[in-house]
Every structure is written in structure tokens, then in C-alpha cells.
Amino acid sequence: MKINELLIPKKLANFIESLGYSTLYPPQEEAVKSGVLDGRSLLLTTPTASGKTLVAMLAAGKTVLEGVGKVVYLTPLRALANEKYNEFKAFERLVKPNGKNVKVMIATGDYDSSGRYLGRGDILVLTNEKFDSVIRHGVPWINSVKLFVADEVHIVGDDHRGPTLEMTMAKILSHAHESQILALSATVKNSKDLAKWLSAELIDTRWRPIKLVEGAYEYGEIKFSDDSVKKIKPTNRGHVIDVAIDSVAEGGQSLIFAETRKRAVSFSLKASEITPHYLTEDEAKEAEKVSREIISAGNETKLSKILSKVVENGAAFHHAGLTSKHRSIIEDSFKRGLIKVLAATPTLASGVNLPARRVVISSLMRYNSRYGGKTPILVLEYKQMCGRAGRPKYDDVGETVIIASDRMDVEEIFYEYIEGEPEPIRSRLYNESALRTHLLATISSFPRITDGEISNILSKSLLAIQHRRTRIQSKVNRAMKYLIDEDLVGERGKSYVATEFGRRVSILYIDPVTGVIFRDALNIANRYKHHLLGFLHLIISSPDFVPKFPLRNKDLDEALILIDEYRDEFIFPVPNHEFDIYGEFFENFRCLLVLYGWINEWGEDKLLERLGVEPGDLHRAVETAEWLTHALFELAKLLGRKDLLPEIGILMQRIKGGVKSELIPLTKLEGIGRVRARSLYNYGFTDLEKLILAPVDKIASVPKIGTITARGIKRQLLRYSKDNENRFKLRY
């Protein structure tokens, strides 16, 4: 079936063809025949790179260009949201029936923002959490959404992200039942369960545009699923590198999935000793430019130096410890073919689209905190990795190779993984913490709600399909008891109403337990003491704080010194006995050391060397801490603790900027971060007034400033001076 044969607006067909599409793949054609362009809900479960996004683009374009309504595109990850936003951004060239151009918008954070401004958009790309937050705020534009696209819907089986997506879809099914749902997923065993849950037509196919051959490596050769066998030349860098370089030698690229970040870095270093031989002269020059770009993009650290070094040689690593800028540079360079071997942690398998001719899986074991040791990965995770094999327009075949080990030989690998079926998706809403959080959110979204109405919403969940009603009700009763006992929810006859405290906790998008911990601490905080360390400890002790950095033995002396010096600043009692260091108070205490170092202007390299925290983890910790400090500030206002607001407000700004208090005014200037602010301060520019009075050349002479930045500062200060002058006139 060709694009120009579809019953869609002519300008949409022309637009899709301009993107390089002319003929539909079999799964896409099946989706059209099943009514996806006629408003019918659909669950499309196919392998990665089989064209699911084009189905979404066709349905979204038709919905918007025919004036039916808005489109919401949901993704589980920010990186994926950015990728989809960039794809859908091209729709802005098209004109709607009202004569206005299509508007595409994205939102992935700031959960305390109502999202009302998103009503100006036609196609909205949101993370699941952001849309959940928008629902909690009750913005009116939700009623005009006529198509919901849920990407990677199998994530509903994830312990952390699953409950949010499940309850979001349950609310859509309950209150927007006239809207269309297009759910996109990898192949899962119980796809019929998911289709039944979503009231959607099911298209379940293993078709992919590039043939996939799966294999296992042992004793110097790869045995493939098509019965072929390939001998591999040794590189003296280990079996993983041998297999990866073999594909590069034949003009391909290899993607290595490593079980840890450390292993990913190690593989990239080993590969980088060989990959320069496979770079053309032009590629080598480009790789050198990218290497320099990595060093200039952010603070220079030990990790960024290693990354720069391996990239120059045509290899790289990719994991959550890298900054978003560095990850973006690596992704772009891999797509351009400059990086021949990329070693990544498994999160990349469900993230951005980075196909390679050969995917090498170094190990089938992962550390599992629940069991306190390594356990085999799920077949579903393996199949996700397989999805990265095969580069469209470059390869006819994609290959996945698992490295055999003492734990699992080739025969076992074939039986368990290559010939195995993905595990069924199970609801994670059964977790009491998740249920408690989403019950509060549901109750807060209504003026009042009855047991029957709550049951009706839950009846639209995957949980209701997979568990008996009596067991669900038992869980609901326990969660409701907690919410009522902690004054998050009140009973009004046969109805439930969120208290002012409960509603604020829900809108702030924090766990009810976090809200209760914050409330109890704010109620007992001494108005005559400083609480900086106490507030930091409060934040890192909350269930919402991620990532967690457990205290190591080597951190203990530093932790005890900090406690001895600032013992009076803690809100909750500090343990006095040495054996208490393994108790709850010290759990994840390294998080506190990291944040304390950050707000006292430790550099990324120092935090990495002293506390073992990589830049990507640091930035996520800072982002989370800023959000939780904002929540603490808002709850302090609600509880009438105005006396605590100045100190919490200053802490929030210190966390945001990573600075000591005296630099806060300087960091409010655009383009002035912690390094430049400290440089200005040390050279006598201790406040904005001194900068206003100084000539441009004097400001430019400060190290790390320069003429361009100095002129930018003066332009901002000119506006600042005029604003102050106007305020003075209005006042007097």
C-alpha cells in the first residue's frame, strides 16, 4: 500500500512522502486496515525499527489536519520524548483548517506547573509523569485531546515507571472514552491482555524491515540462528572486542551492551586501541573535532577526558553517568558513523534509536538489589537489545551476539533467550506505595469521590484484569487508611475529599510518605536554629530522592566530621552510638555529602574523585534536590512556617546554582554559572551594583569572562537598572 493511496488529507500525504516514505511496511498496512486512520484504538506490538512511529505520525496528522482535536504523545523517558519531538516538529510546516500552522510542543518536567500553556499546542509530546501531573492539575485542554499515543507501553510492567503509565491510561479510559488510543510496544507474551485492558484492536507481529540473525559466541566462533557459523579473529583484547571488531572490519558498526558503567568504559578503551585503523582520513578529522567538543562541553573531568580520548579513536561509551550534552554528542556521532564501537549500559536499549549492524551482549547477568546478587536478565530485556541490530538503509541483516560464559553455554543461551519468549507484562500498581500515591492523586482530582467511583477508575487498570477484586480492595483499604490517618484525605459521609495538605502533596508530585516526612519535620523545626544540614538530610531521606548513593566505609570519617560540626542543624535526632552508622539515619548519607559538596562549590572532578559520583548522576541528584526543596518550601508556606522560608529559599538557590550564598545574586545573570560567578566575586565584583558601575573592559578582563560575556552582563544590568528606576518611581 502506498502513502498516496491512503484516505488522508492530500497535504499530509505529500508531507509524509517528503520525509522519505512512499510505501507502507506490512505492520503499517495492517494498522491502516484495522482502522487506525478511522479513529479506532489499536495496540501495535512489533520489533524496534518496524515503523511504529510512522503509524503514529499518520494518525496524529489526520487528527490535527482534519480539525478533530489535539494529540498527546506519551513516552517513558525524556531522551525518547526529545527524539519524538524532533521528529514531529516537522509537522509545523502544515496548515490546519483554521489557517494556522500546526504547533508541536514538548514538556518533560516542572511538575508543579499546571501545564495550562500546553493548550496552545496541537501535538504535545510529554513524558508519562508530566502528563500525570497535568491531569492532577485538571487543565481544561485535556478534554480536546482526541488521540493518545502511548509509546513503549510495555513499560507498564516496570516497577518504577509502570504504575504512573497504568493509572494515566486508566483515567483516559474512564474519562476520555470517546478518544482514540494508539499504544505502541515491543513484542510481549501477553499482548492480548494489554489489548483487552486498552479496549484496542491488536496487531502482534514479529516482522522487521531488516532481517535479524541471533547468535552466541564460544571458543572462537559465533553460532547463528540460521545455522551458519563464523570464525572470529582474536584481537588480544578479549572476546567481546573480538566480536565487535569483526563487524567493524566488514564496514559495520557495533553496539556493546555492558552490565555496568565501569565495564562500558573498559570496553570502549580496549576497542579504541583498534578502531583508528577503520577510520577514513575524513572520519579521523571529524572524530578529532568531536573529541575537542566533548572537552569544551561542560566541566573537564576525569570521565570527560577518557571519553574525549576514545572518541578521537572512533570508539565511545554511553551511560547515565555522562552529562546530557555528552550523551547527545555521542548519539549524534554514532549516527554519523564516526564511532565504530559504542559500549553502553542496557538503559540505551529502551532509549534513543541507535541501530548498529551487530549488537554484542557481554553478559546476561545483572545485579539485582532485591536478591543482593546477580541474576539472569529477562528475555524481554534481551529482545529489546536485539531491536538495535540492523541499520536501516545500510544493512540487509542485523546481528545479535551473546557472549557465552561459565554460567550459560551456547545451547542454554539458544534455549533460554534466542528461542525463548518474552515474559508476560504484569501490573505494578499492586505495590502498596504506588497505589497509595495514585489514590491520593485520583481523590485530589475531584471535589469529592465515592468508593464506587474509585472502583470504577481502578476497573480500567491492568491490575483489575490480572488480580481478583477482593485482593485489590484489600490493598485499596490499607492505602486509604494511611491517607486518612495522615490527614491527606478526609471522609465526608460516603465520599472522600483531599485535605488542603493532601491536595498540595499531590500537585507537588511527591510521594505521600515524602509529604508526611516533610510535614512532621517542619512542625518540629526550631525557629531559633539554622537547619541547612537538617533540610539536606530531610531531602535525601525521602523516598522520592534519586539516585541513591549509599554510604561507603571510606566516606564514614567525612560524614562523622560533618555531623560533629553541624549536629545542631539536624531536625531529627542524630545517633550517638558508633553502631548506629548502619541504621536508617545514615542510609544513603553519601547523597548528603554530595549535595553539601555541590553547594560549597566542589567541582565535578572533585565530587567524582572524593565521593565516586559521576557528572550525569550528580546532575540528576541536583535536579531532584531542587524539586524536593521547592516542595519543602511550598509545604512550609502551607503549614505557616514563614520563619523557615528564607533559609529554605536560599538553599533552593544554592542547590540550583551549586554555589555558596554570596554568589546567588551573580548566578541570576544569564550566562553566569558557578565558575564565572566565583571568578567575578574573587575579582571584587561582589554584587550587581559593582558590575553596573564598572566599564565593559574591566569586567572582560576577569578570567573566564571575556568581552562577549561582559557585554551580555552589561545589557542585562541595563534592564535591571531601568526596572529598579521604574519601581522607585512607582513607589514614591
Summary of the structure (lengths in Angstrom):
residues: 732
radius of gyration: 27.5
end to end distance: 73.6
largest distance: 88.1
contacts: 2446
relative contact order: 0.07
helix: 54%
strand: 13%
